[in-house]
Amino acid sequence: MRETAHRFLQPLIVLLVFAADRATKAWALAWLRPRESVKVLPFFHLSYVENTGAAWGMLQHNNALLIGVTVALLAALLHLKRRWPKENLWAHYGMVLVAGGALGNLYDRLTLGCVVDFLDFLVWPVFNVADSCITVGAVLMAWGMREKKD
């Protein structure tokens, strides 16, 4: 794929991740919130949770701090992206997923004062589409930054 295609595709993916996150959270707010939790499978529920902290319930009720951390993370990622080799697509597309997810959760923090979570596997903290993209993106970035041995 040509460099110009990647320049178009990367912002598009950020927007698609953000849109998917917003759509699923809007659904959770409208449909799931009144029901609180719905069993889908024995090991998976859709459970409405308003998370005022970070992953695994850390830093509860520190919305301003988490907004600042998110903005700093996004700025650092944009700065680092310029330094990565253009052919390192793992790192670039990983960053795109992290950025889209971070923007989705940032939107929640700014507009709702919390992050809406709803995917509940019962043995893991409840999470959302943005969290999933951040996790997958971080793994892709780590893969792209691994030391190459020839």
NORCORKA-V124552 format. One record per backbone hydrogen bond with DSSP energy under -0.5 kcal/mol. CO is the residue of the C=O (numbers start at 1). NH is the residue of the N-H. E is the energy in kcal/mol with one decimal. If there is no record, write none. Layout:
co=CO nh=NH e=E
co=CO nh=NH e=E
//
This chain:
co=2 nh=6 e=-1.7
co=3 nh=7 e=-2.1
co=4 nh=8 e=-1.4
co=5 nh=9 e=-3.0
co=6 nh=10 e=-2.6
co=7 nh=11 e=-0.7
co=8 nh=12 e=-1.4
co=9 nh=13 e=-2.4
co=10 nh=14 e=-2.0
co=11 nh=15 e=-2.4
co=12 nh=16 e=-2.5
co=13 nh=17 e=-2.8
co=14 nh=18 e=-2.5
co=15 nh=19 e=-2.8
co=16 nh=20 e=-2.7
co=17 nh=21 e=-2.5
co=18 nh=22 e=-2.7
co=19 nh=23 e=-2.7
co=20 nh=24 e=-2.3
co=21 nh=25 e=-2.2
co=22 nh=26 e=-2.6
co=23 nh=27 e=-2.1
co=24 nh=28 e=-2.3
co=25 nh=29 e=-2.7
co=26 nh=30 e=-2.4
co=27 nh=31 e=-3.3
co=27 nh=32 e=-1.0
co=28 nh=33 e=-2.5
co=32 nh=35 e=-0.9
co=32 nh=36 e=-2.0
co=35 nh=37 e=-2.6
co=36 nh=48 e=-3.5
co=38 nh=46 e=-2.7
co=41 nh=40 e=-0.5
co=41 nh=44 e=-1.2
co=44 nh=40 e=-2.1
co=44 nh=41 e=-2.5
co=45 nh=47 e=-0.7
co=45 nh=120 e=-2.2
co=46 nh=38 e=-2.5
co=49 nh=51 e=-0.7
co=49 nh=117 e=-2.8
co=50 nh=52 e=-0.7
co=51 nh=115 e=-3.0
co=52 nh=62 e=-1.1
co=54 nh=57 e=-1.3
co=55 nh=58 e=-1.8
co=57 nh=60 e=-0.7
co=58 nh=54 e=-3.7
co=59 nh=62 e=-1.1
co=62 nh=66 e=-2.4
co=63 nh=67 e=-2.4
co=64 nh=68 e=-2.2
co=65 nh=69 e=-2.5
co=66 nh=70 e=-2.1
co=67 nh=71 e=-2.4
co=68 nh=72 e=-2.4
co=69 nh=73 e=-2.7
co=70 nh=74 e=-2.6
co=71 nh=75 e=-2.3
co=72 nh=76 e=-2.6
co=73 nh=77 e=-2.6
co=74 nh=78 e=-2.2
co=75 nh=79 e=-2.0
co=76 nh=80 e=-2.8
co=77 nh=81 e=-2.6
co=78 nh=82 e=-1.0
co=79 nh=83 e=-0.6
co=80 nh=83 e=-1.4
co=80 nh=84 e=-1.1
co=81 nh=84 e=-0.6
co=85 nh=88 e=-2.0
co=87 nh=89 e=-2.0
co=88 nh=92 e=-2.0
co=89 nh=93 e=-2.9
co=90 nh=94 e=-1.9
co=91 nh=95 e=-2.3
co=92 nh=96 e=-1.7
co=93 nh=97 e=-1.9
co=94 nh=98 e=-2.4
co=95 nh=99 e=-3.0
co=96 nh=100 e=-2.4
co=97 nh=101 e=-2.4
co=98 nh=102 e=-2.9
co=99 nh=103 e=-2.5
co=100 nh=104 e=-1.8
co=101 nh=105 e=-2.3
co=102 nh=106 e=-2.5
co=103 nh=107 e=-2.4
co=104 nh=108 e=-1.6
co=105 nh=109 e=-2.3
co=106 nh=110 e=-2.5
co=107 nh=111 e=-2.4
co=108 nh=112 e=-3.5
co=108 nh=113 e=-1.2
co=108 nh=114 e=-0.8
co=109 nh=113 e=-0.5
co=115 nh=51 e=-3.2
co=115 nh=117 e=-0.5
co=117 nh=49 e=-2.3
co=118 nh=47 e=-1.9
co=118 nh=120 e=-0.7
co=119 nh=121 e=-0.5
co=119 nh=127 e=-2.1
co=120 nh=45 e=-3.4
co=121 nh=123 e=-1.1
co=127 nh=118 e=-2.4
co=127 nh=119 e=-3.1
co=128 nh=132 e=-1.9
co=129 nh=133 e=-2.3
co=130 nh=134 e=-2.5
co=131 nh=135 e=-2.3
co=132 nh=136 e=-2.6
co=133 nh=137 e=-2.7
co=134 nh=138 e=-2.4
co=135 nh=139 e=-2.0
co=136 nh=140 e=-2.4
co=137 nh=141 e=-2.6
co=138 nh=142 e=-2.5
co=139 nh=143 e=-2.5
co=140 nh=144 e=-2.4
co=141 nh=145 e=-1.7
co=142 nh=146 e=-0.6
co=143 nh=146 e=-0.9
co=148 nh=150 e=-0.5
//
